[in-house]
C-alpha cells in the first residue's frame, strides 16, 4: 500500500537569519536542522530562503519583484514509495512544477500545484535516501557530505540496516 506522510509546512522567506531569530525568540522553537538556506524547527515547520527555493523548485532565477505572484508556502510530504506515487500521478490532471527528480543533496522529489496554486512537494524521506546511497556503495562520510546531514545521523541510520 502506498503511504504518504504529511511532514510540515515550509515558509519561503526573504532573509533566513532574520526569520529564524524571529521564530526562535517569539516561540522558543528548537532548531532541528540548519542547512544554511533551509532550516527546520523541531515539531513545527521549516523556513527556506525564497530565492534559493525558487531556483531549486522552478529551476530558474526570478526577479523577486512585487509582481511575483507565486505562493510563499509549500506543503511538504514524504513517502518511501516515491516512484509508485509518481507513476500514479504523472497522467492525472495536475499542474506539475517538475516530475520525479533528484535534488543536489540526493533526495528524490516531485512538486506540483494544488488548485489554489500552493506548492505541494512529495519527497523521499532522508532516512530512505541515506539507506539508498549506502546500498549504492557510498561511504558514510560521502553520504553526510552529499546530504549535508551530520555524520552521526548518517551512522545511526546505516546501523539500523
Residue pairs with C-beta under 8 A, 6 or more apart in sequence:
2 79
2 81
2 84
2 85
2 88
3 79
3 80
3 81
4 77
4 78
4 79
4 81
4 85
4 122
5 77
5 78
5 79
6 75
6 76
6 77
7 76
7 77
7 78
8 40
8 44
8 45
8 46
8 76
9 45
9 46
9 73
9 74
9 75
9 76
10 45
10 46
10 47
10 48
10 53
10 73
10 74
10 75
10 76
10 121
11 19
11 45
11 46
11 47
11 48
11 72
11 73
12 48
12 49
12 50
12 53
12 54
12 72
12 73
12 74
13 19
13 47
13 48
13 49
13 50
13 72
14 49
14 50
15 49
16 36
16 37
16 38
16 39
16 47
16 48
16 49
19 47
20 31
20 39
20 47
23 29
23 41
23 44
23 47
24 31
24 41
27 44
29 41
29 42
29 44
30 41
30 42
31 39
31 40
31 41
31 42
32 40
32 41
32 42
33 39
33 40
33 149
35 148
37 48
37 49
37 52
37 53
38 46
38 47
38 48
38 49
38 52
38 53
39 46
39 47
40 46
40 47
41 47
46 76
48 74
50 64
50 72
51 62
51 64
53 74
54 60
54 61
54 62
54 64
54 70
55 61
55 62
56 103
56 104
57 74
57 97
57 98
57 111
57 119
58 97
59 98
62 68
62 70
70 117
71 116
71 117
71 118
71 119
73 118
73 119
74 111
74 118
74 119
74 120
74 121
75 114
75 118
75 119
75 120
75 121
76 121
76 123
77 120
77 121
77 122
77 123
78 122
78 123
78 124
78 125
79 85
79 122
79 123
79 124
79 125
80 124
80 125
80 128
82 100
82 108
82 109
82 110
82 122
82 123
82 124
83 100
85 110
85 122
86 99
86 100
86 110
89 110
89 112
90 96
90 99
94 112
94 113
95 112
95 113
96 110
96 111
96 112
97 111
97 112
97 113
97 119
98 109
98 110
98 111
99 110
100 108
100 109
100 110
101 108
101 109
101 110
102 108
102 109
103 109
105 146
105 147
105 148
106 129
106 133
106 146
106 147
107 123
107 124
107 126
107 129
107 147
108 123
108 124
108 129
109 121
109 122
109 123
109 124
110 121
110 122
110 123
111 119
111 120
111 121
111 122
112 119
112 120
113 119
113 120
114 120
124 132
126 147
126 149
127 157
129 147
130 143
130 147
130 149
130 153
130 154
130 157
130 158
131 157
131 158
131 161
133 142
133 143
133 146
133 147
134 140
134 143
134 158
134 161
138 146
140 151
140 154
140 155
140 158
141 151
143 149
143 154
143 158
144 150
144 151
144 153
144 154
147 154
